[in-house]
Amino acid sequence: MPALSQSGAMASVEAKAAKVSNGEGRFFRIEKAGLAPSYLLGTMHLGDPRLLALPEPIDRAFEDSQRLVIETTDVLDPMKMAGAMFADPALTTLPKGQTLGDFLKPADRQKLARMLDAKGVPLQAVERLQPWFLSSGFMLPACMAKTSGGMPIVLDTSLAARAKAAGIPVEGLETASEQLRSMAAIPMKEQIDGFVALLSAEDRLDDIFETMIDLYLREHVSTIMPAIEAAVPDGGMMVGAGEGYAAFEEKVITERNLRMADRLEPFLSKGGSFVAVGALHLPGEKGLVALLRARGYRLVRVPAPVGAAPARPHLDDAEAAQSGAPSRPEPAGAPRESDADDTKK
């Protein structure tokens, strides 16, 4: 971000972000006459301890809710996740007889081999994987917190663990197979172009993730993608830059938003639901905030920036989470003055 400011690129980034409806905020109260309020939290699927700490307004809303709704409950069961991948290998592997070498230039293939070697993985072990699937392995910085099983601790799963411990039902909006199909639906050209771009941007991934986390915790959700694209224009679709991102956004964000909005109806109609999905599903004209308003719900942003409460990890093995004691924030039910206009968008 400082580099973007110094180069003069921030004005363009902020202008793009300002055009996105519902682009500020990661936490919304959902209201409808006759129902207890529900809540919508945008999360980040990364294992950074800072993301596991719930500011007090979010924590209190979670405590008062009657059920937790996440993207998929399959992620809570490693056997189900593995089963989804093995059930239809075509979702994660290239067509029979094809390898990454058929799509990559020799120089890119050599670079991939070197990067894999540094990770202790032979190229032959992964050369039949689809580019989107292999890309996901390069997207996680080594510094992210992990469980004893090697999987990153993310807010969605730590909330689910906390809900189960409290006897609160945990519901899902999708299956793992549906999520895999959304990723596999990205055209192969965009997958390859994005993968090659990701290889080139690997040395900047730590900065990319730090920027994403910083903007997310400050609730500038719609600034994330413009900022990354300005800083790493050749980063590819998995980073959020370049022409290929449009295909990623359509298949992995927009189409899933419509599915999620439909499947949220039974839970929201009961009231008292706490919904946690990736933050990029919230903003925009086809984001969940707009889609739920179109279905007759009133959504009001509840400010919950980082520093609104002491950091609080929700899994025993997340002891690395930071702690602090800043001042008490606004109550969960108190909208900001500017939110009156948001409800009309």
N, C-alpha and C positions, 0 to 999 in steps of 0.2 A: 504493500500500500504506500509506504513512503516513496518508493521508486516511481510509482504511478503519479503521485503528486508532483514529484520533482520534474518528471518528463512532461507534465501538462496533460496527461491522459485521463486524470481523474474526472475532469469536467464531462468528458464523453461517457465515462462509466456511470457517473451519477445521473446523467441525462437519460441513459438507457434504463437504469433502475427505476427512475421516477415515473416512467411510462407504464410500469407493470402494476396493475391493480392488486391491492392487498399484499404489496411487496414488503411492507414493514411489519414485523411481529412474527413470533413463532408459537403464540399461545392465544386461543380464542375461546370465549364462553359461547355456548350454543343454547339459544332460548326458543321456546315455543309455548304458547298459552296452555296452561293446564299440566305442563310437564316440569319435572325437576330439571335444572340445568345440566347439560352435558358439556364436555370440554374437548377441544382439539389441540393437540400438541404436535408441532413439527420437530422431528428428531434428526440426528445425524448418525448414520450407521458406521460409526468409527469408535474404536476402543480407547479414546483419549479420556483420562480420568476427569478432566474438566467437564466433559459432556454428561457424566453420570450424576453430577450434582444438580439437584432440583432447587431452584429458587423457591422461597416460601409460598408465593401464590400458587405455583404449580403443585407443590407438595401437598398443600392443604386441599386443593381441588381433587387430587388423586385420593387422598384419605377419605373424602366425602362421597366418592363415587361408588356405584354398585357393581360395575363391571369394567374390565379393561378390554379394549379392542385394538389389536395390532394388525400389521399387514398380513402376516401369516403365522399361525401357531406351529406350522411344520418346522420352523426354525428352532423350536424348543426341543425337538426330537431328532438327534443326529441320524437315526435309522430312517426316518421319514425323508429327510433331506437327501440322504444317499439313495434311497429307493426312488425318489423322483428323478434323479440323474440317471440311474441304471435302467429305469423303466422305459426310457426313450433316449437311447444314446445319440440319436440324430440332433437332439437339442444342444449337445455340448461337443460333439465330434464332427469332423469333416466327413463328407461323403466317402464311401469306400473307395480306396485307391488314391485319395488325395492327401497331401500333407501341406504344411505351411510353406515348404520349399517350392510348391507349385505357384504360390502367390507372391512370395517375397523375392526381392532382388538379392543377388549373392551377398552384397555388402550388408544388407539388413539381416540376412540369415546368419552371417558371421557375428554380427553384433548381438543378436539374440542368443547365439550359442555361448558367447563370452559372458553375457549377463546371467544366463542360466548356470553356467559353470561356477560363477561366483556364489551362487545360491546352493551349489551342490546338487544341481538337477541336470541330468544329461538331456540334450535336445531331443534325442530319440524317444524319451519318455513322454514328451508333450507335443510332438510335431503333428499329431492328428487332432489336436484340440481346436475348436473354433476360436478365432481371434478374440471374440468378446469374453469367452470363458478364461482364456489364458491371460487376458488383460487384467482381469479381476485379481489375479495373483500378484501382479506388479503394483496394484493400486494401494496396497496396505503398507505403510511405513513400518519399519522394524520396531519403532519405539512404542507402538500401540499396545495397551494393556491386553493381556490374554488370560484365559482361564487355564486350569491345569490340563485341559484337553487340547489346548493350542488354538482355540477359537477366540476371536476378540470379544471382550465384554462390551456390549453396546447398550444404550439406554433402553431400547425396546425390550431386550431380553432381561435386563435387570429389573425393569418394571414388572415383567411377567413373573419373575421369581418372587418378587415382593408381594404381588397380588396372590399368587398361589399360597404363599406362607400365611397370608391373612384370610384365606378362604374365599377370595374374590374370584369370580369366574373370569377366564381369559378367552376371548373370542378372536377369530381371524377373519379377514376380508378376502383372502385369496389362498390358493394352494401353492406349494412350491413349484408344482408343474406349470401352473399358469404364469408364474414369475419367470421361469426358465423359457417358456414359449415366447414371452414378450421380448426377452433379450435375443433369442435365436431368430426372431423375426426381423432384426436389423439386417438390411441387405449386405451381402458378403463384401462388396466393394467398400462400403462404409466401415465395415468391421476391419478389413485389412488396412485401409488408410488410417483409421484411428489407432490401430495397434502399432503401425510404423511410427506414427507421431508420438505415441506414448513412449516407445523405446527412446526416441530422441529427447524426450522431456524428463526422463527418469531422474536425472540429477537435480531437477527442480521440484520434484514431488513433495519433499519436506516443506518447502516454502509454500507450495500450492495448498497443502492441507492445513498449514498453520493459518494461512489467509482465510480459507473456508471456515475454520473453527472460530477465528477471531470475529469475522463478520456475523456468523451464526449466533454467537454468544451476545453480540451487541444488537441482535435482532434485525440486521440488515439483510434479509434473506434474498431479496431481488437484486442485491448488489453482487452476490457471490459469482454468478456466471459471467456478467460483464467484466468484472475485475479480473477473473482468471483468464478470460479470452484476451483481454488487453495485455496482460502480463506474459501469457504464454500462447500466442496466436497459433502456434503450430502444435499445440498439446493434444489435439485429437478429441474425438467424441467422448471418450471415457473421462477426460479431464474437463470437458465442457467448452471446447474451443473448436473452431474450424467448421467447414461446411457439413461434415458428417454428424455434427451435434443435432441438426434438425431431425434426422431420422431417429436418433436416440431419444430425443425429446418426445416425438410422436408416439413411438412404440412403448417406451419405458415410463413416460410420465403421463402424457395426455390420455392415451387409451386406458391406462390403469386408473386414472382419476375418475373416469366415467364409471368404470366397474366398481370402484370403491364407493362412490357416492350412492349408487344403487343399493349396494349391499350394506351400507350404513343405516339405511332407513329403518329396518326392524329394531336396531339397537337404539337409535335416537328417538324412535317413537315411544320407547319405554321411559326415557329420561334417565339421568344418573349415569351416563356412559362417559368413560374417559378414553379418548381415541388418540393413539400415538402412531404416526406414520412419518415417513421421510419429509423433511421440511420443504423440499422442492415440489411436493404435491400440493402445497397450500396456495401459492400466489398465482396470479394471472387470471384471464377471463375464463379459462377452462380449468382453473385450480379448484381444489375442494372447497375453499371458502366461498367462491362465487357459485359453485354448483349447489352447495347446500342452501345458500340464500335463495337461489332460484327454486328450490323445493319448499320454500316457505319458512325456513328457519332464520332467526335473527342471530347473526354472529358478531360479537363485540370483542375487539382485541383487548387482552389483559396484559399490560406491560410486565415482563419478567426477564429483564436483562441480567447478565452475569453480575454478581455482586449484590443481588437482591436478597440473598440469604446465605447462611453458612453452607459450604459445600457438604453434600451428604451422599455418600455412596450407598447403594442398595443391594450389594452382594458382599458376602464375607470376604471374598478374594479380591475385592476392589479397594483394598486398604490404601492403595496409592493415591486415592482421590484427595484433592487439595481441601484445605479447610480455611475458614475465615469467619469474621463476625461483623459484617457490615450492617448498616442501618436497616430497620424494618421497612418493607415496601408497602405499596398500596394494597388494600384487601383484594382478594381474588374477584370479588363482585364489582369492583369499581372500575369502570371504563375511563379511558382518558377523554379529555374534552373533544379531541379531534375525532374520536371514534363514532360520534353521532353521525358524521357524514359517511363513514365507512359502511354503516349498515344499509345505506341507500344505494351502494354501488352494485 
